[in-house]
Amino acid sequence: MSTRLYEHPIFLEHVTPAGHPERSDRIRAINMALEHPNFERLERRQAPQANEDAVLLAHPEEHLTAVMREIPEEEGEINQLEADTYASQKSLQAALTGIGGAMAAVDDVFTGRADNVFVAARPPGHHAEKTTAMGFCFFNNAAIAARHAQKAHGAERVAIVDWDVHHGNGTQDIFWDDASVLFCSTHQMPLYPGSGAKDEKGKHNTIVNAPLSPNVGSDHFREAFKSRVLPAVADFRPDLIIISAGFDAHHRDPLAQINLTGEDFDWATGRILELADRYAKNRVVSLLEGGYDLEGLAESAGMHILRMMKG
């Protein structure tokens, strides 16, 4: 399999307050994992910065304006957008570069430049609703990528699989009424943000939630994947699969109580790649979401990317 990775130094310059779990060291941890010889043939590219209009693929202009208004002008200044969501001087540039990387990844898999792509960007995106920045997220990268696939490449059906331990409420909100996008999520419940019950199915039954109880591990995660997520994706027959790749269901993570290991993310990646081979001409775009224990993040992201490279 040909795999690309998009990265950029600007992702280190989105600054959050001291002690905040969503911090620049997350990117450094992934970079350290990628120093292993296993990744020598990984094609690493610098993510392009999207223009501000790209945000409008999934958000109204007033949301873009509201976020831009909160970006500090002074270096070292940090503004609070929402309870746990902060912006520094370079945060808008980082967010737009994350979007640019996601859109470039979509272009790559539709033009054949790569079979699959991982975007190692921050801030994350899956909690950003149509008009609300929240949960460390400004704009919904996965939603924008899906809309770009439809608009630029004529994708008729896009599946988004979210295995972050926190429910992707933003992605669900954006696609609630949309029959052309399938959203599947495994997540701990109860846990922030409080959404993601099984009976939340969307207007066209294209929302598939598989909540997990606290303190469960591999068996429950894999069963939820096999019984709910994988059959839904297979039935949908997508032209593209986007992964909201959060690694905070790892047993070391401080923000949740699910006990997965890197092997579980390797396994889930393999199952997604099988479906992509069957229905989507191998097209998989994976976008970094959560993962706040640096060791757990490095292990899990490394195994995820390696599995993408092996197919």
Backbone hydrogen bonds, N-H to C=O, Kabsch-Sander energy under -0.5 kcal/mol:
donor,donor_aa,acceptor,acceptor_aa,energy
3,T,1,M,-0.6
4,R,116,N,-1.9
5,L,43,E,-2.5
6,Y,118,F,-2.4
7,E,45,R,-2.2
11,F,8,H,-1.6
12,L,9,P,-1.7
13,E,10,I,-1.5
14,H,11,F,-0.5
15,V,13,E,-1.0
20,H,17,P,-2.2
23,R,21,P,-1.2
26,R,23,R,-1.8
27,I,24,S,-1.1
28,R,24,S,-1.5
29,A,25,D,-2.3
30,I,26,R,-1.7
31,N,27,I,-2.5
32,M,28,R,-2.2
33,A,29,A,-1.8
34,L,30,I,-2.0
35,E,32,M,-1.2
36,H,33,A,-1.4
39,F,36,H,-2.2
40,E,37,P,-1.9
42,L,39,F,-1.5
43,E,3,T,-1.6
44,R,42,L,-0.8
45,R,5,L,-3.2
45,R,43,E,-0.5
47,A,7,E,-2.8
50,A,48,P,-0.5
50,A,96,L,-2.1
54,A,51,N,-1.7
55,V,52,E,-1.3
56,L,53,D,-1.1
57,L,54,A,-1.7
58,A,55,V,-1.7
59,H,55,V,-1.6
63,H,60,P,-1.0
64,L,60,P,-1.5
65,T,61,E,-2.7
66,A,62,E,-2.1
67,V,63,H,-2.3
68,M,64,L,-2.5
69,R,65,T,-2.0
70,E,66,A,-0.6
70,E,67,V,-1.2
71,I,68,M,-1.2
77,E,74,E,-1.6
79,N,87,A,-2.9
81,L,79,N,-0.6
81,L,85,T,-2.7
82,E,85,T,-1.5
85,T,82,E,-1.1
87,A,79,N,-2.8
90,K,13,E,-0.6
91,S,88,S,-1.6
94,A,90,K,-2.3
95,A,91,S,-2.8
96,L,92,L,-2.6
97,T,93,Q,-1.8
98,G,94,A,-2.2
99,I,95,A,-2.0
100,G,96,L,-2.4
101,G,97,T,-2.5
102,A,98,G,-2.0
103,M,99,I,-2.6
104,A,100,G,-2.5
105,A,101,G,-2.2
106,V,102,A,-1.8
107,D,103,M,-2.3
108,D,104,A,-2.5
109,V,105,A,-2.1
110,F,106,V,-1.7
111,T,107,D,-1.8
112,G,108,D,-0.9
113,R,108,D,-1.5
114,A,108,D,-1.3
115,D,2,S,-2.2
116,N,2,S,-1.8
117,V,284,V,-1.9
118,F,4,R,-2.5
119,V,286,S,-2.7
120,A,6,Y,-2.4
120,A,118,F,-0.6
121,A,119,V,-1.4
128,A,125,G,-1.8
129,E,127,H,-0.6
129,E,132,T,-1.7
132,T,129,E,-0.6
134,M,137,C,-1.1
137,C,134,M,-1.9
138,F,124,P,-0.7
141,N,139,F,-1.2
144,I,140,N,-2.4
145,A,141,N,-2.5
146,A,142,A,-2.2
147,R,143,A,-2.4
148,H,144,I,-2.4
149,A,145,A,-2.2
150,Q,146,A,-1.8
151,K,147,R,-2.8
152,A,148,H,-3.0
153,H,148,H,-0.6
153,H,149,A,-1.2
154,G,150,Q,-0.9
155,A,149,A,-2.0
158,V,180,S,-2.0
159,A,240,L,-2.5
160,I,182,L,-3.3
161,V,159,A,-0.5
161,V,242,I,-2.9
162,D,160,I,-0.6
162,D,184,C,-3.1
163,W,161,V,-0.6
163,W,244,S,-1.4
164,D,244,S,-0.6
169,N,167,H,-2.1
170,G,126,H,-1.2
171,T,126,H,-1.3
172,Q,168,G,-2.2
173,D,169,N,-2.5
174,I,170,G,-2.3
175,F,171,T,-1.9
176,W,172,Q,-0.6
176,W,173,D,-0.7
178,D,175,F,-1.7
179,A,177,D,-0.6
181,V,178,D,-0.8
182,L,158,V,-2.3
183,F,206,T,-2.9
184,C,160,I,-2.9
184,C,182,L,-0.5
185,S,208,V,-2.4
186,T,162,D,-2.2
187,H,210,A,-1.0
188,Q,165,V,-2.5
189,M,212,L,-2.7
194,G,191,L,-2.0
200,E,197,A,-1.8
201,K,199,D,-1.1
203,K,176,W,-2.5
204,H,176,W,-0.6
205,N,202,G,-1.0
207,I,201,K,-1.9
208,V,183,F,-3.1
208,V,206,T,-0.5
209,N,207,I,-0.5
210,A,185,S,-3.0
212,L,187,H,-3.3
215,N,257,Q,-3.5
216,V,213,S,-1.3
218,S,259,N,-0.6
221,F,217,G,-2.1
222,R,218,S,-3.0
223,E,219,D,-2.2
224,A,220,H,-2.3
225,F,221,F,-2.1
226,K,222,R,-2.8
227,S,223,E,-2.7
228,R,224,A,-2.0
229,V,224,A,-1.4
230,L,225,F,-3.1
232,A,228,R,-1.3
233,V,229,V,-2.3
234,A,230,L,-2.5
235,D,231,P,-2.5
236,F,232,A,-1.6
237,R,233,V,-1.6
239,D,157,R,-3.0
240,L,157,R,-0.8
241,I,283,R,-1.8
242,I,159,A,-3.0
243,I,285,V,-2.8
244,S,161,V,-2.6
244,S,242,I,-0.5
245,A,243,I,-1.3
245,A,287,L,-2.3
246,G,244,S,-1.5
247,F,290,G,-2.1
250,H,247,F,-1.0
251,H,260,L,-2.8
253,D,250,H,-1.8
256,A,253,D,-0.6
259,N,216,V,-2.7
260,L,249,A,-2.5
260,L,258,I,-0.6
264,D,261,T,-1.0
265,F,261,T,-1.2
266,D,262,G,-2.2
267,W,263,E,-2.5
268,A,264,D,-2.6
269,T,265,F,-2.3
270,G,266,D,-2.2
271,R,267,W,-1.9
272,I,268,A,-2.0
273,L,269,T,-2.5
274,E,270,G,-1.8
275,L,271,R,-1.7
276,A,272,I,-2.5
277,D,273,L,-2.3
278,R,274,E,-1.6
279,Y,275,L,-2.7
280,A,275,L,-0.6
280,A,276,A,-1.5
282,N,276,A,-2.5
283,R,280,A,-2.3
284,V,115,D,-1.2
284,V,282,N,-0.7
285,V,241,I,-2.2
286,S,117,V,-3.2
287,L,243,I,-3.0
288,L,119,V,-2.2
289,E,245,A,-2.1
294,L,292,Y,-0.6
297,L,293,D,-2.9
298,A,294,L,-2.4
299,E,295,E,-2.4
300,S,296,G,-2.4
301,A,297,L,-2.9
302,G,298,A,-2.0
303,M,299,E,-2.1
304,H,300,S,-2.3
305,I,301,A,-2.7
306,L,302,G,-2.4
307,R,303,M,-2.0
308,M,304,H,-1.8
309,M,305,I,-2.0
310,K,306,L,-1.9
311,G,307,R,-2.3
